[in-house]
């Protein structure tokens, strides 16, 4: 259970910040591997995709909130997002290990 609204605000802030970083890294990765002729089109596609995720996911998340409750939904969605983000980062590391050689 979340202790206070202050802790909840901090956790949601972290979630929003890392989701922004996730979108930025996906955009950069796609633009690096896309030919010059298609970069603008990809930028438009990514913007359209990421701005429609919120409205499309509002119904399933609201339905899940009715079933589980507000606090449990925030916790579950945050944990799910973290697991998916770590998985995608790990997959990216396995596919492109040369990008991480500078971190050593």
C-alpha positions as CSV (number, residue, x, y, z in Angstrom):
1,X,0.0,0.0,0.0
2,X,1.3,3.5,-0.8
3,X,2.0,5.5,2.3
4,X,1.0,9.0,1.3
5,X,0.0,11.2,-1.6
6,X,3.5,12.7,-1.6
7,X,5.1,9.2,-2.3
8,X,2.5,8.6,-4.9
9,X,3.3,11.8,-6.7
10,X,7.0,11.0,-6.6
11,X,6.4,7.5,-8.0
12,X,4.2,8.9,-10.8
13,X,6.8,11.5,-11.6
14,X,9.4,8.8,-12.0
15,X,7.1,6.8,-14.2
16,X,6.4,9.8,-16.4
17,X,10.1,10.7,-16.6
18,X,11.1,7.2,-17.6
19,X,8.3,6.9,-20.1
20,X,9.6,10.1,-21.7
21,X,13.1,8.7,-21.8
22,X,11.7,5.5,-23.3
23,X,9.9,7.3,-26.1
24,X,13.0,9.4,-26.8
25,X,15.3,6.4,-27.0
26,X,12.9,4.5,-29.3
27,X,12.6,7.6,-31.6
28,X,16.4,8.0,-31.7
29,X,17.0,4.3,-32.4
30,X,14.5,4.2,-35.2
31,X,15.9,7.4,-36.8
32,X,19.5,6.1,-36.7
33,X,18.5,3.0,-38.7
34,X,16.1,4.7,-41.1
35,X,17.1,6.0,-44.6
36,X,17.1,9.8,-45.0
37,X,14.1,9.6,-47.4
38,X,11.8,8.2,-44.7
39,X,12.9,10.0,-41.5
40,X,10.3,12.7,-41.6
41,X,7.6,10.2,-42.3
42,X,8.8,8.0,-39.4
43,X,8.7,11.1,-37.1
44,X,5.1,11.7,-38.0
45,X,4.2,8.1,-37.5
46,X,5.9,8.0,-34.1
47,X,4.2,11.1,-32.9
48,X,0.8,9.8,-34.0
49,X,1.5,6.4,-32.4
50,X,2.6,7.8,-29.0
51,X,-0.2,10.4,-28.8
52,X,-2.9,7.8,-29.5
53,X,-1.6,5.3,-26.9
54,X,-3.0,7.2,-24.0
55,X,-6.6,7.5,-25.3
56,X,-6.6,3.9,-26.5
57,X,-5.4,2.5,-23.2
58,X,-7.7,4.6,-21.0
59,X,-10.7,2.2,-21.4
60,X,-8.8,-1.1,-20.4
61,X,-7.0,0.7,-17.6
62,X,-10.3,2.2,-16.3
63,X,-12.0,-1.2,-16.5
64,X,-9.1,-2.8,-14.6
65,X,-9.3,0.1,-12.0
66,X,-12.9,-0.7,-11.4
67,X,-12.0,-4.3,-10.8
68,X,-8.8,-4.0,-8.7
69,X,-9.1,-0.5,-7.2
70,X,-7.2,2.7,-7.7
71,X,-4.1,2.0,-5.5
72,X,-3.6,-1.5,-6.8
73,X,-3.9,-0.3,-10.4
74,X,-1.2,2.3,-10.0
75,X,1.1,-0.2,-8.5
76,X,0.4,-2.9,-11.0
77,X,0.6,-0.7,-14.1
78,X,3.9,0.8,-12.8
79,X,5.4,-2.6,-12.1
80,X,4.2,-3.8,-15.6
81,X,5.7,-0.8,-17.3
82,X,9.0,-1.3,-15.4
83,X,9.2,-4.9,-16.4
84,X,8.5,-4.2,-20.1
85,X,11.0,-1.3,-20.1
86,X,13.7,-3.4,-18.6
87,X,13.0,-6.2,-21.0
88,X,13.2,-3.8,-24.0
89,X,16.4,-2.3,-22.7
90,X,17.9,-5.8,-22.3
91,X,16.8,-6.9,-25.8
92,X,18.3,-3.7,-27.2
93,X,21.6,-4.4,-25.3
94,X,21.7,-8.0,-26.8
95,X,21.0,-6.8,-30.3
96,X,23.4,-3.8,-30.3
97,X,26.2,-4.4,-27.8
98,X,28.5,-2.0,-29.7
99,X,26.3,0.9,-28.6
100,X,27.1,0.2,-24.9
101,X,30.9,-0.2,-25.3
102,X,31.4,3.5,-24.5
103,X,29.8,3.0,-21.1
104,X,32.6,0.8,-19.8
